[in-house]
Amino acid sequence: MMHYFDTVIVGSGLAGLRAAIEASKSGSVAVLSKLYPTRSHSTAAQGGIGAALGNEEPDKPEWHIYDTVKGGDYLADQDAVEVMCGDAVRTIVELEHLGVPFSRTPEGKIAQRRFGGHTREFGAAAVRRACYSADRTGHAILFALYEQSERQGVHFFPEFHVLDIEVENSRCFGLVALDIRTGEIHTFNAKATLIASGGFGKVYKTTSNALASTGDCLGILFRAGIPLEDMEFFQFHPTGLYGLGILITEGARGEGGILVNGKGERFMERYAPTIKDLAPRDMVSRAVITEVREGRGIRGGDYVHLDLTRIRREILEERLPEITTFCRIYMGIDPSEAPIPVLPTAHYAMGGIPTDLDGRVLEDEKGSVVAGLYAAGECACVSVHGANRLGCNSLLDTVVFGRRAGTAIGASLKSAEKGEVSGEGIARAKQELDCILTGEGREHAASLRDELQKIMMERCSVFRNERELRQLVEEIRVLKERASKAGITDRGRRFNTELLEAVELGHLLALSEVICLSALERTESRGAHYREDFPERDDRTWLRHTLASQTEKGVEVRYKPVAITRFQPEERKY
Ligand SMILES: Cc1cc2nc3c(=O)[nH]c(=O)nc-3n(C[C@H](O)[C@H](O)[C@H](O)COP(=O)(O)OP(=O)(O)OC[C@H]3O[C@@H](n4cnc5c(N)ncnc54)[C@H](O)[C@@H]3O)c2cc1C
């Protein structure tokens, strides 16, 4: 079936919806989501969205910019950080007007709490910058934006799985998707295509990410020759529930929780004497793993404790109800009475599809634009998070750059050419599905995915080194080969989740290889990328972004400079 829209958007998380609201002011908009729209991962965001409102204590956008740059270990493009932090206060007011029910101070202002890496006066002490809606902030914002998109007449295509995005000669024409319910192929022709497809935490075994976070569209664009930026930087959040990876928001430490090792020590005092448990996530995750490796886990085991018993029960019930429930249901623990066993969990991709400040996708290190193609949200790399994202800056990124992309699309529509997806894109999508559906092998996608997630976790997580990365690349190549010969049990067309798992596996394998090859290239330690064989940050060589591309010779890594405006790299102390 053929569809024609001015704008087609992949993803109904915060980035996709915010862009849809804006673009629908200038033309017709279709939003596709492989999930029911309000089940997008944004709905799981707990702790907050950052903005220097200064409602609870003095704060300034300037301090927010500094913290973001320093938190990102000086790899963020500072022009982009200035745009994001400079627009944060306006954004929160706008969200409030769109209907987001933020938590309040006793005087009725939007309440704010502490979060990792957010400080006043350039690192002097922690500051209350996170605006929140209890610990369901993403849910509150997503529902408000969904209602507004409906009101604007945005056309939703729920449970449509995008299989191919057509990019030819630096121009995008639209995309090809599968209607999961019927098994029918649909073609969406558009003047502008926006990718807002979220993260890809599912490359790892232990992750806070939803099952759907498999990075399909990054895989599709990479295959079409678009480079992927800074893929070596994957953030591990220090407090995942032990054995499960379910996230306990940093807001829990913002409200006064602390991390404790097997000797009963508040170990973050040693690693970050000024802001302790509220140091950035890369530092806290390394500290947790170091404590465990050196035998100071709880009872000598492989986890530490997050102690929330210091927080009053009423505060826990009022501001952290969701995670309190998680602990009761999944661990049988009441966090007001007993500490919670935690370990780092794969959480956020700093890297992704390179874009300019208006979401236009860039196809090379010189900044050439792909006409008609945009990206925003976690799948994109503007880059505001550099080598390590600060808490609360992702929700901000999605709405600030989602809106900017939507505005840029709106402005482009008048002069933009009508796109028409060629038969080639449709044939490619059909062939991919047919190839999987006729697979006769004895191995299946799900078990190959488990193997991939396990080896990625073991060899390419918080700590990395050349030997393990090289071995991992070889193992991934073998898995790719095995995946190409895999079999399938469900050969039907309707709701064939086994088929889609196999499609997703292809992208997970491709992205894992890119992560590893980019990590091998970067022979230094910066932010979330820590090389045991190169433990120092090396600004002389590595103050630059990586861009990995698929070429005929395999994956090639190129570089582009970091935009530095106000803050020169300094030693990163907290
Ligand atoms: C548990 C958790 C808690 C978090 N808490 C916070 C927080 O408190 N503050 C903060 O700033 N950040 C937080 N983050 C990070 C933040 O929530 C995400 O980075 C952000 O919400 C991503 O939004 P998005 O719009 O880019 O994509 P998502 O919300 O992930 O949406 C992706 C969309 O793309 C669609 N999609 C993907 N592939 C396809 C395909 N092939 N075909 C069709 N559709 C497709 C999906 O269906 C979905 O609609 C948290 C993340 C997690 C996992």
The ligand as an SDF file (V2000), in Angstrom:
LIG
                    3D

 53 58  0  0  0  0  0  0  0  0999 V2000
   14.4800    3.3140   32.3710 C   0  0  0  0  0  0  0  0  0  0  0  0
   14.9380    4.6290   31.7970 C   0  0  0  0  0  0  0  0  0  0  0  0
   14.8410    5.7860   32.5620 C   0  0  0  0  0  0  0  0  0  0  0  0
   15.2720    7.0070   32.0320 C   0  0  0  0  0  0  0  0  0  0  0  0
   15.1620    8.1410   32.7940 N   0  0  0  0  0  0  0  0  0  0  0  0
   15.5220    9.3310   32.2610 C   0  0  0  0  0  0  0  0  0  0  0  0
   15.3420   10.5340   33.0010 C   0  0  0  0  0  0  0  0  0  0  0  0
   14.8200   10.5520   34.1120 O   0  0  0  0  0  0  0  0  0  0  0  0
   15.7540   11.7030   32.4350 N   0  0  0  0  0  0  0  0  0  0  0  0
   16.3200   11.7420   31.1880 C   0  0  0  0  0  0  0  0  0  0  0  0
   16.6580   12.8250   30.7210 O   0  0  0  0  0  0  0  0  0  0  0  0
   16.4810   10.6120   30.4630 N   0  0  0  0  0  0  0  0  0  0  0  0
   16.0890    9.4230   30.9640 C   0  0  0  0  0  0  0  0  0  0  0  0
   16.2500    8.2860   30.2230 N   0  0  0  0  0  0  0  0  0  0  0  0
   16.6890    8.3900   28.8240 C   0  0  0  0  0  0  0  0  0  0  0  0
   15.5260    8.8610   27.9620 C   0  0  0  0  0  0  0  0  0  0  0  0
   14.3160    8.3840   28.4980 O   0  0  0  0  0  0  0  0  0  0  0  0
   15.6190    8.3810   26.5170 C   0  0  0  0  0  0  0  0  0  0  0  0
   16.8890    8.6290   26.0060 O   0  0  0  0  0  0  0  0  0  0  0  0
   14.5880    9.1090   25.6590 C   0  0  0  0  0  0  0  0  0  0  0  0
   13.3060    9.0050   26.2340 O   0  0  0  0  0  0  0  0  0  0  0  0
   14.5750    8.5930   24.2410 C   0  0  0  0  0  0  0  0  0  0  0  0
   13.4880    9.1830   23.5700 O   0  0  0  0  0  0  0  0  0  0  0  0
   13.3290    9.0580   22.0070 P   0  0  0  0  0  0  0  0  0  0  0  0
   12.1580    9.8960   21.6420 O   0  0  0  0  0  0  0  0  0  0  0  0
   14.6170    9.3460   21.3520 O   0  0  0  0  0  0  0  0  0  0  0  0
   13.0190    7.5130   21.7380 O   0  0  0  0  0  0  0  0  0  0  0  0
   12.0800    6.4260   22.4580 P   0  0  0  0  0  0  0  0  0  0  0  0
   11.2060    6.9960   23.4980 O   0  0  0  0  0  0  0  0  0  0  0  0
   12.9540    5.2860   22.8200 O   0  0  0  0  0  0  0  0  0  0  0  0
   11.1220    5.9780   21.2750 O   0  0  0  0  0  0  0  0  0  0  0  0
   11.5990    5.2670   20.1520 C   0  0  0  0  0  0  0  0  0  0  0  0
   10.4520    5.0770   19.1850 C   0  0  0  0  0  0  0  0  0  0  0  0
   10.9410    4.5430   17.9570 O   0  0  0  0  0  0  0  0  0  0  0  0
   10.0950    3.5020   17.5370 C   0  0  0  0  0  0  0  0  0  0  0  0
   10.8730    2.5840   16.6940 N   0  0  0  0  0  0  0  0  0  0  0  0
   12.1290    2.1130   16.8760 C   0  0  0  0  0  0  0  0  0  0  0  0
   12.4900    1.3060   15.8680 N   0  0  0  0  0  0  0  0  0  0  0  0
   11.4360    1.2680   15.0130 C   0  0  0  0  0  0  0  0  0  0  0  0
   11.1710    0.6100   13.7870 C   0  0  0  0  0  0  0  0  0  0  0  0
   12.0570   -0.2170   13.2100 N   0  0  0  0  0  0  0  0  0  0  0  0
    9.9710    0.8090   13.1970 N   0  0  0  0  0  0  0  0  0  0  0  0
    9.0210    1.6060   13.7620 C   0  0  0  0  0  0  0  0  0  0  0  0
    9.2230    2.2550   14.9280 N   0  0  0  0  0  0  0  0  0  0  0  0
   10.4140    2.0850   15.5330 C   0  0  0  0  0  0  0  0  0  0  0  0
    9.5790    2.8790   18.8300 C   0  0  0  0  0  0  0  0  0  0  0  0
    8.3740    2.1600   18.6190 O   0  0  0  0  0  0  0  0  0  0  0  0
    9.3510    4.1400   19.6710 C   0  0  0  0  0  0  0  0  0  0  0  0
    8.1000    4.7080   19.3750 O   0  0  0  0  0  0  0  0  0  0  0  0
   15.8190    7.0590   30.7320 C   0  0  0  0  0  0  0  0  0  0  0  0
   15.9110    5.9100   29.9670 C   0  0  0  0  0  0  0  0  0  0  0  0
   15.4910    4.6980   30.4970 C   0  0  0  0  0  0  0  0  0  0  0  0
   15.6430    3.4660   29.6370 C   0  0  0  0  0  0  0  0  0  0  0  0
  1  2  1  0
  2  3  1  0
  2 52  2  0
  3  4  2  0
  4  5  1  0
  4 50  1  0
  5  6  2  0
  6  7  1  0
  6 13  1  0
  7  8  2  0
  7  9  1  0
  9 10  1  0
 10 11  2  0
 10 12  1  0
 12 13  2  0
 13 14  1  0
 14 15  1  0
 14 50  1  0
 15 16  1  0
 16 17  1  0
 16 18  1  0
 18 19  1  0
 18 20  1  0
 20 21  1  0
 20 22  1  0
 22 23  1  0
 23 24  1  0
 24 25  2  0
 24 26  1  0
 24 27  1  0
 27 28  1  0
 28 29  2  0
 28 30  1  0
 28 31  1  0
 31 32  1  0
 32 33  1  0
 33 34  1  0
 33 48  1  0
 34 35  1  0
 35 36  1  0
 35 46  1  0
 36 37  1  0
 36 45  1  0
 37 38  2  0
 38 39  1  0
 39 40  1  0
 39 45  2  0
 40 41  1  0
 40 42  2  0
 42 43  1  0
 43 44  2  0
 44 45  1  0
 46 47  1  0
 46 48  1  0
 48 49  1  0
 50 51  2  0
 51 52  1  0
 52 53  1  0
M  END
$$$$
